[in-house]
Amino acid sequence: MNKLKAYYVQLSDREQRLVLLSAVLLVIAVFYWGLWSPLSQSVERGQTALSSQQELLLWVQKNANRAKQLQGSVGQNARFTGSLAQEVNQSASRLNITISRMQPQGDELQVWVDQVPFNDVLSWLQSMETKGVVILDVDVAETSAPGQIKIRRLKLGKA
């Protein structure tokens, strides 16, 4: 530190002012880019995240009652009373879905399908739900063909 003081004293007045001005500018730059700017950006990101979460909360609050109504209406509208395996076979054949394996387990049924178009699976599952068949669990994998999936295990039950 003494060497720096000695070096500073040896400089001319003009050079000393230039060094002081440079030091002040350096301190200001470090403060701005090292502290102020990152803190300011962090606060902005936090405010943006907060506003998006508040919008999501409002949307959920507005749609919560509708979701409860829909959830209650699914179980009330359709009660499936027939053979689960027969309904699955008939609905799958209407949509040209080939079932590779089916295994009954009490009131539940497990189904495997090798390769099928994704949109057909959605239509199939929706048609079964409207008749009172409940989807308990599903395990789906992608295939090499675009738009095609493989149903590793589909567990169905009666409503």
N, C-alpha and C positions, 0 to 999 in steps of 0.2 A: 504494500500500500504506500509506503514511503517513497518507493521508486516512482510510482505513478504521480505522487505529489511533486516530486522533484522534476519529473518530466514536464508536468503541467506548468510549473513555475518558469521553466526555461522557454516556454512558448511565448510568442509575441501576443500582444493584447488582442489583436484580430483573430489569431488562431485560438486563443483561450475562449473568446466569445463563440467561435465556430464549434469548438468542442462542447461547450455548455449547451448551445442550441441543439446540437446533434444528440446529446445525452437526453435532453428534455423530450425531443421528438421520439427517441427510441423508447423512453418510458411510456409516453402516450401510446405509441403503436403497440407495445407489448400489452398494455392495459386493455386497449380496444380489441385487438385480435386474439389476445390470450384469455381475457375474462368477459368483457362486455358482450361481444358478438356471440360467443357460444351460449352464454346465459340467455341472451335475448332470443336466439333461435330455439333454445330448449323451451322457453316460456311459450313461444308461438306454437311449437309442436304440441305442447301440453294443452293449450287452449283449443287447438283444432281437434285433438283427440277428445277432449271434454265435450265440445259441442257435438261431435259425431255420436258420442255415447248418449248424450242427452236426447238427440233425435231418435236414436234407436230405442231408448226407454219410452219416449212418447209413442212411437209406433207400436211397441209391444203392449203398452197400456191400452191403446185404442183397439188393438186386435185381440186382446186376451179374452174378452167376452165372446167374440166370434169363434175363437178356437175352442172354448169350452162348449159352445153350442154344437159345433161340428163334431167334437169328440163324443158328446152325448148322443147325437143323432145317428152316428154310425152303428152303435150297439142297439139302438131302439128300432131302427128301420128294418134290419134284416136279421133273422135268426135262421141259421142253417140247420136243417133237420135230416137231410138225406145222407147218402154215402159220400164221404169226403173224397175217396179215391175215384169214384165215378165222376163226380163233378170236376175234379182236376183233369181227368182224362178227356172229358167232353170239351171243356173250355180250352184245353191245350190243342186239341185236334181242330177246333174251329179256327184257330190262329196259326195252324201248321207248325206247332211247336212239338218237337219230338222229345219225349221224356225218356232218358236213358235208364233211370232207376227210380223206384218208388218203394218206400218202406213205411208201413203203418206202425204206429206206436200208441196204442190205446185210442184216445180221441184225437190224436195228432197224426200228421203224415209228413214224412220227409221225402223231398223230391230232388232229383239231380237231372240237369240238362247239360249236354255237351257243348253245343254251340247254337246260339239263337240271336236274332237281331234284338238290340236293346229296346227299341220302341215296341216290338211285339211283346216283350216281357212286361213292360209297363202296362200295356193294354190288357194283357192276360191277368196280371195281379189286380188291376183296377176292376175288371169284370168279376173276379172272384170275390173281392171285397164287397161289391154291391150285392152279392148273393148271400153274404153273411160268413164268408170264409175269412178267418183272421190270419194275417201274416205274423208269426211269432218270432222268426229269426230268418235271416238270409245272408248267405256268403257268396259273393259274386267275384269273378276274376275276369280280366280282359283276355282276349285272344289275339292272334296275329292279324286277323281280318278286321278292317275298320268297321265300327258300328256293331260288332258282334261281341257277345259276352258268353261266359260259361257260368252256369249256376252250380257252384260246388255243393251247396246245401240250402234248401228252402224248407223251412219248417212251418207247416200250416196247421190251423186248428179251427174249431167251430166257435162261432160267436155265441 
